[in-house]
Structure formats: C-alpha cells, structure tokens
Amino acid sequence: MKRIALFFALSCFSAFAALEGQPIYKMTEAQLLDVAKAGALDARMTACQELAHRGTAASVPVLAEMLKSNEPSVFHSALYALQNIPGAEVDAALAA
C-alpha cells in the first residue's frame, strides 16, 4: 500500500513539475486549470491571470471553488479571472 501511495505521489509531482516547467503561455486551458488547482502559489496566480484572457465556461467551476480560499492572493486571482470570462455561468458563480 505504501508503494502505491509513493508511486502516486511521485507521478503527481512529476506531472506538475512538467507543467510548471512549460511556459505558461503555451499551456492549454486544461493544463492551466491543473496548475490553478494544485500548483505553487505564484504559479496558481499566474495561471489565473492567463485564464482571465483565455478562460471559457469550463474554467468557471474551478475558479469559483478557488473563491472559497482563505489565502487572499488566491481569492483575488480567481476573482480577477472570473470577472474577465464572459457568460452567464460566471454571473451564477459570482452570485453564489
């Protein structure tokens, strides 16, 4: 069981290391969302900034969940990204 947990932890780490090694402007929306969910704090904020420019309705649930963060920089980054994404999904997320 410990080996499985170690393998899982190492594979997740290597996946995020690969993502964070890639320039942010070359990442897809799905990759940006992965970084925004679980990357380092500065990488999360940068991913939110990029999602503000390229995010779609698919980004709204992840960004809305980030609004519940106790970390002010995470909250404000997610709010900035949400405010720049057009659509009724954003209005519903901000109203909630």
N, C-alpha and C positions, 0 to 999 in steps of 0.2 A: 504494500500500500504506500509506503514511504517513497519507493522508487517511482511509482506512478505520479505522486504529488510532485516530486522533484522534476520529473520529466515535463509535467505540465507547466510548472513554474518557469523552467528554463526555456521551453518553447514560447511561452508568452513573452518572456523577457527578450528573446531574440527577435520576435516579431515586432515588438515596439522599438527595439534598437534599430532594426532595419528601417522602420517607418521614420524614426526621428533622424536617421542619417540621410534620408532623402530630402531634397529641397521642398519646402512647404508648398511652393507654387506649382510643383509638379504632381502633387498628391491629388487623388480623386476625392470626391465628396465622402465616400465610404471610409477612406483612409483618414481623412481629416476628422471624421466623427470618432473613429477609434482613438486617435490621439486626444481629442477633446474629452473623451470619457476617462481615459486612464493614463495619459502621458504625464510628463513632468509639468509642474505648474506653468513655467514660461512657455512650454510647447502647447499646453492647453489654451493659453491666452492667444497665442499666435494662430492656432487652428481656428479659434472663434473669429478672429479678425478676417481670416481668409474665407470662412463660411459666411461672413457678412456680405462678401462680394459674390460668392458662387453658390451659396446655400439654396436649397429648394425645400419643398414641403417635407421631404424626407429628413431634413435636419431638425425640424421643429420639436419632435418628441425628446431628442437628446438634449437640445438646448434648454427646453422647458424644465427638464429634470435638473439641469445644472443651476437653475434659478433657486433651487432649494438648498444650495451650498451655504455653509457658514463662512466660507472664505470670500471676503468682499471682492477680490480680484476675479475670481471665478464667476461670481454672480454678475458683476458688471460686464465682463467679457461676453457672457451668454446673452445678457440683455442687449448689448450693442449688436450682436449678430442677429438676434431675433427682430429687432427693430428695422433692420435693413432687408429682411426677406419679405417679399410681397406674398399676400394670400390671406384667406380667411382663417387658415389653420393658426397663423401667428396671432391673430386677434383673439381667437378662442384660448390659446395658451397663455397669453398675457392677462386675459380676463380671469382665468383660473388662478 
